[in-house]
Amino acid sequence: MQEEIIYGINPVTEALRSSRRAFELFVSGEGRKIDQLVQAAQERKVPVRRRDRRDLARLAGTEHHQGVALRLEAFPYAEVEDVIDRALEKGGSGFILVLDGIQDPHNLGALIRSAACAGADGVVIPRDRAASVTAVAEKSSAGAASMIPVARVPNVAQAVDALKEKGFWIYGAAGEATATIYTADFTGNVVLVIGNEGEGIRPLIKKKCDVLLSIPMAGGPGSLNASVAGGIMMFEIMKSRLFTGKA
């Protein structure tokens, strides 16, 4: 069985609440939140090991561990079919985020966090040439990676085709698009595609999108960080659905 170590209060808290098999909790220091994690580990019969901060930094691979790390089974990716079925269960208001080549694990974690907060039913990421759900991504997601299914697929284009066949309308984020997020109709089953930090959505995936959308800007450098743009667009989808009663 593959294992990994995650760190940070929120990721470890959510991992202990999930069904993932945990093997050891490492803690350094004292405090209410750490005491709560120790109690949660003991309730699950997970051994608790006391370590000094330097040892914990070595285990976690960073000094920003917040005094806690957890050794557990590797991140359990969902099947894309299960993500689609979960969205379709909502009867016409499913929402799936597709990420086409996000490279930075911090951006990946932030996008997963925004997806969970904006009510998405799941996230789809590529298996190759893209960031995976590592400890860094889980920390950046603030525990959201344990709250929303993430599917990793060998071919994003095929996944988009499968979504279209199931009746999803595919929206792609593109800075050059003339249509904007403020004029789009986000009712029905929706997929939002966010592309690579530098190049955006690949041409093949762009061609498969039903609509390309941009975010109007009043100035600045002319583009937004991928996770910021994704967050703005996801919450615009949520707002539109709440306003129309289609959430």
C-alpha positions as CSV (number, residue, x, y, z in Angstrom):
1,M,0.0,0.0,0.0
2,Q,1.3,3.4,-1.0
3,E,1.6,5.9,1.9
4,E,2.2,9.6,2.2
5,I,2.6,12.2,4.9
6,I,0.3,15.3,5.0
7,Y,0.6,18.2,7.4
8,G,-1.3,21.2,8.7
9,I,-4.2,21.4,11.1
10,N,-7.0,21.5,8.6
11,P,-5.7,18.8,6.2
12,V,-5.0,16.4,9.1
13,T,-8.3,17.1,10.8
14,E,-10.3,16.3,7.6
15,A,-8.1,13.2,6.9
16,L,-8.9,11.9,10.4
17,R,-12.6,12.5,9.7
18,S,-12.4,10.6,6.4
19,S,-12.3,6.9,5.6
20,R,-8.6,7.0,4.6
21,R,-6.5,4.6,6.6
22,A,-4.2,6.5,9.0
23,F,-1.0,4.9,10.5
24,E,0.6,7.5,12.8
25,L,0.0,11.0,14.0
26,F,3.1,13.2,14.7
27,V,2.7,16.2,16.9
28,S,4.9,19.0,18.3
29,G,3.9,21.5,20.9
30,E,0.7,22.0,22.8
31,G,-2.6,23.8,22.2
32,R,-6.4,23.2,21.9
33,K,-6.3,22.2,18.2
34,I,-3.5,19.8,18.7
35,D,-5.2,18.3,21.7
36,Q,-8.3,17.8,19.6
37,L,-6.3,16.1,16.9
38,V,-4.7,13.8,19.4
39,Q,-8.1,12.9,20.8
40,A,-9.4,12.2,17.2
41,A,-6.5,10.0,16.5
42,Q,-6.9,8.1,19.7
43,E,-10.6,7.5,19.0
44,R,-9.5,5.9,15.7
45,K,-6.8,4.0,17.4
46,V,-4.1,5.8,15.5
47,P,-0.7,5.9,17.4
48,V,0.4,9.4,18.4
49,R,4.1,10.2,18.4
50,R,5.6,13.3,20.0
51,R,8.4,15.0,18.0
52,D,10.3,18.2,18.3
53,R,9.7,20.8,15.6
54,R,12.9,20.0,13.7
55,D,12.0,16.3,13.4
56,L,8.5,17.2,12.4
57,A,9.9,19.6,9.7
58,R,12.0,16.7,8.4
59,L,9.1,14.4,8.2
60,A,6.8,16.9,6.6
61,G,9.4,18.4,4.3
62,T,8.6,21.9,5.4
63,E,8.7,24.1,8.5
64,H,5.1,25.2,7.9
65,H,3.6,22.1,9.4
66,Q,1.6,23.9,12.2
67,G,2.9,21.3,14.7
68,V,1.2,18.3,13.2
69,A,1.7,15.6,10.5
70,L,-0.1,12.4,9.6
71,R,1.2,9.3,7.9
72,L,-1.6,7.7,6.0
73,E,-2.5,5.9,2.8
74,A,-2.0,7.7,-0.5
75,F,-4.7,10.1,-1.7
76,P,-7.7,8.1,-3.0
77,Y,-8.7,9.4,-6.4
78,A,-12.3,8.9,-7.5
79,E,-13.4,7.3,-10.7
80,V,-14.5,10.0,-13.2
81,E,-17.7,7.9,-13.8
82,D,-18.5,8.3,-10.1
83,V,-18.0,12.0,-10.2
84,I,-20.4,12.3,-13.2
85,D,-23.0,10.1,-11.5
86,R,-22.8,12.2,-8.4
87,A,-23.4,15.4,-10.4
88,L,-26.3,13.9,-12.4
89,E,-28.0,12.9,-9.1
90,K,-28.8,16.6,-8.6
91,G,-31.3,16.4,-11.5
92,G,-30.0,19.0,-13.9
93,S,-27.9,21.3,-11.7
94,G,-24.6,19.3,-11.6
95,F,-21.3,21.2,-11.6
96,I,-17.9,19.7,-12.3
97,L,-14.5,21.5,-12.5
98,V,-12.0,20.2,-15.1
99,L,-8.4,21.3,-14.8
100,D,-6.4,21.1,-18.0
101,G,-2.8,21.0,-16.9
102,I,-2.4,23.0,-13.7
103,Q,1.2,22.7,-12.7
104,D,1.5,24.3,-9.3
105,P,0.3,22.2,-6.4
106,H,-0.6,25.4,-4.5
107,N,-2.9,26.4,-7.4
108,L,-4.4,22.9,-7.5
109,G,-5.1,22.9,-3.8
110,A,-6.6,26.4,-4.0
111,L,-8.9,25.4,-6.9
112,I,-10.0,22.2,-5.1
113,R,-10.9,24.4,-2.0
114,S,-12.8,26.9,-4.1
115,A,-14.7,24.0,-5.9
116,A,-15.8,22.5,-2.6
117,C,-16.9,25.9,-1.3
118,A,-18.7,26.8,-4.5
119,G,-20.7,23.6,-4.4
120,A,-19.0,21.6,-7.2
121,D,-19.7,17.9,-7.3
122,G,-16.2,17.0,-8.2
123,V,-12.9,17.9,-9.8
124,V,-11.2,16.2,-12.8
125,I,-7.4,16.5,-13.3
126,P,-5.0,14.9,-15.8
127,R,-2.8,12.0,-14.8
128,D,0.2,13.2,-16.6
129,R,2.1,16.5,-17.0
130,A,0.1,18.2,-14.3
131,A,0.1,18.6,-10.5
132,S,-1.3,15.8,-8.5
133,V,-2.9,15.8,-5.0
134,T,0.3,15.9,-2.9
135,A,0.8,17.0,0.7
136,V,1.4,20.5,-0.6
137,A,-1.9,20.5,-2.6
138,E,-3.8,19.1,0.4
139,K,-2.3,21.8,2.7
140,S,-3.3,24.5,0.1
141,S,-6.8,23.0,-0.1
142,A,-7.2,23.5,3.7
143,G,-8.6,20.1,4.0
144,A,-11.1,20.4,1.1
145,A,-9.3,17.6,-0.8
146,S,-10.9,15.2,1.7
147,M,-14.4,16.8,1.1
148,I,-14.8,16.6,-2.6
149,P,-14.1,13.8,-5.0
150,V,-11.1,14.3,-7.3
151,A,-10.7,12.1,-10.4
152,R,-7.4,11.7,-12.3
153,V,-7.9,10.8,-15.9
154,P,-5.4,9.7,-18.6
155,N,-7.1,11.8,-21.3
156,V,-8.9,15.1,-20.5
157,A,-10.3,15.3,-24.0
158,Q,-12.0,12.0,-23.6
159,A,-13.3,13.0,-20.2
160,V,-14.8,16.2,-21.7
161,D,-16.4,14.1,-24.5
162,A,-17.9,11.8,-21.9
163,L,-19.4,14.8,-20.0
164,K,-20.9,16.2,-23.2
165,E,-22.5,12.9,-24.0
166,K,-24.1,13.0,-20.6
167,G,-25.6,16.4,-21.3
168,F,-23.1,18.7,-19.6
169,W,-22.5,22.2,-21.1
170,I,-18.8,22.9,-21.3
171,Y,-17.6,26.4,-20.4
172,G,-13.9,27.2,-20.9
173,A,-12.0,30.0,-19.2
174,A,-10.1,32.1,-21.9
175,G,-8.8,35.6,-21.5
176,E,-9.4,36.4,-25.2
177,A,-13.1,35.4,-25.2
178,T,-15.6,38.1,-26.0
179,A,-18.4,36.5,-23.9
180,T,-18.0,37.1,-20.2
181,I,-18.9,35.2,-17.1
182,Y,-21.5,37.9,-16.3
183,T,-23.6,37.2,-19.4
184,A,-23.5,33.4,-19.3
185,D,-26.4,31.1,-18.4
186,F,-25.2,28.6,-15.9
187,T,-28.4,26.7,-15.4
188,G,-28.4,22.9,-16.2
189,N,-25.4,20.6,-15.9
190,V,-22.3,22.6,-16.1
191,V,-18.6,21.9,-16.6
192,L,-16.0,24.7,-16.1
193,V,-12.6,24.1,-17.6
194,I,-9.5,26.0,-16.3
195,G,-6.3,25.7,-18.2
196,N,-2.6,25.8,-17.5
197,E,-1.1,28.7,-15.6
198,G,0.9,29.9,-18.6
199,E,-0.7,28.7,-21.8
200,G,-4.4,28.3,-20.7
201,I,-6.6,25.6,-22.1
202,R,-5.0,23.5,-24.8
203,P,-6.3,24.1,-28.4
204,L,-7.9,20.6,-28.6
205,I,-9.9,21.1,-25.3
206,K,-10.9,24.7,-26.4
207,K,-12.5,23.2,-29.5
208,K,-14.5,20.9,-27.3
209,C,-15.9,23.7,-25.2
210,D,-19.4,24.9,-26.0
211,V,-18.6,28.5,-24.8
212,L,-15.4,30.3,-24.0
213,L,-15.7,33.0,-21.2
214,S,-13.5,35.7,-19.9
215,I,-13.4,37.8,-16.8
216,P,-13.7,41.6,-17.5
217,M,-10.9,43.6,-16.0
218,A,-10.5,47.3,-15.4
219,G,-6.8,47.4,-15.5
220,G,-3.7,45.7,-14.1
221,P,-1.4,43.2,-15.9
222,G,-4.2,41.8,-18.1
223,S,-4.4,38.3,-16.6
224,L,-5.2,36.6,-13.3
225,N,-3.6,33.7,-11.5
226,A,-5.3,30.4,-12.5
227,S,-6.6,29.7,-9.0
228,V,-7.9,33.3,-8.6
229,A,-9.6,33.2,-12.0
230,G,-11.1,29.8,-11.3
231,G,-12.4,30.9,-7.9
232,I,-14.1,34.0,-9.4
233,M,-15.7,31.9,-12.1
234,M,-16.9,29.2,-9.8
235,F,-18.5,31.6,-7.4
236,E,-20.2,33.4,-10.3
237,I,-21.7,30.0,-11.3
238,M,-22.8,29.6,-7.7
239,K,-24.3,33.1,-7.5
240,S,-26.1,32.7,-10.8
241,R,-27.7,29.4,-9.6
242,L,-28.7,30.8,-6.3
243,F,-30.3,33.8,-7.9
244,T,-32.3,31.6,-10.3
245,G,-33.1,29.0,-7.7
246,K,-31.2,26.3,-9.8
247,A,-28.5,25.5,-7.3
